[in-house]
Amino acid sequence: MPGKPIEGEKRVFMTGNEVVAWAALAAGAEIMYGYPITPQNEIMHYWTRLAPKFGREFLQTEDELSAGFTTIGGVLAGKKAFTATAGPGNTLMQEPMSMAEAMRLPTVVVIQQRGGPSTGTVIYSQQEVTMTTLGGNGEGMRIVYSTATHQELFDYTIKAFNTAWKYRFPTFILGDGYQAKAREPLTIYDPELRGITMVPAEPLVGKPGVPGVDRPPVHLRNTYNVEEELYELVGSLVRDFERIAPEVAEYEAFGLDDAVLAVVSHGVVSRACKAAVKELREAGYKVGYFRPVTLRPLAVPALQEAAQKAGRFLVVESAQGQLARLLKDALYGSTAEMLPLYKPGMGITAEDVVARVKEILG
């Protein structure tokens, strides 16, 4: 029998895509289905190099639609299956992930965002937020972790498998091209060593026994004949999602107690924002920092408290207000003012944030 992919803890220096492959192995992923698209390609490449050593599998499909649907097939068969994509591939992936939403299937998808619209650039952006959080033709009942560092890519890839199988909603790790390609030090580890018990996968179809005789029949549907049936399904999805939201939602914040302005960002942009806020506070500016880690569901009570304390948000993102739209929805009725620092498809530095804050505060 192959040994564990990671014994104990190791300090390593890897690209983000390599990190995802190792994390999926550590989480017990059994098979990856995928189709090439930059900047996530190396997740597939590293997985295909590592997987055979540990009895895992890979299937390259003909496109992202197939990658999504075969991932669903693997999950139905009881496999810890996952896929990864970016940009236009994420667009195609919304159809199978809508099916997973309807059928409450624990799919795991890693997104390494690239610039858009359409083919755009292969480098970096935060322009896939709306599509990943609310994509498909349903109501967006999915869980989305937005990572900022390679360490988080490792931690949240492992966590995503547990979240997906525990709550049975499609689960996404939302990275970006910078994280995908850059190298950075981090600690990789065996989850068991840190007291993380992995939720086991189980077959959702083809279980032993006769349905209706030896066990209850399995009902997995994504097609409904009458409006009332679909209305009942959507209502149950929304109720279940709202019930688990307080358990799932995560955020990071500091400096809000005396802040007259809070800098809000997510993902890799929050690294620049964190550095900027620390610099500004040292210079005497009353500026706070708020970063949603889960973009879906948002940590709404904490966000509302931050808005009440600071009164003004500077929303910083490499998109034209996609994060801001989520915030406005969560803060409906709040009098907090939202100010923009939007650079779609562009990197944002701490210097950019410092300059914008000084422009606002004088």
PyMOL commands that set and color helices and strands:
alter all, ss='L'
color gray80, all
select helices_A, chain A and resi 16-26+41-54+64-76+88-103+129-134+150-167+177-181+191-194+227-248+269-282+300-310+322-330+350-361
alter helices_A, ss='H'
color red, helices_A
select strands_A, chain A and resi 9-15+31-34+57-60+81-85+108-113+143-146+171-176+183-189+251-254+261-264+287-292+294-296+312-317+337-342
alter strands_A, ss='S'
color yellow, strands_A
deselect
rebuild
show_as cartoon
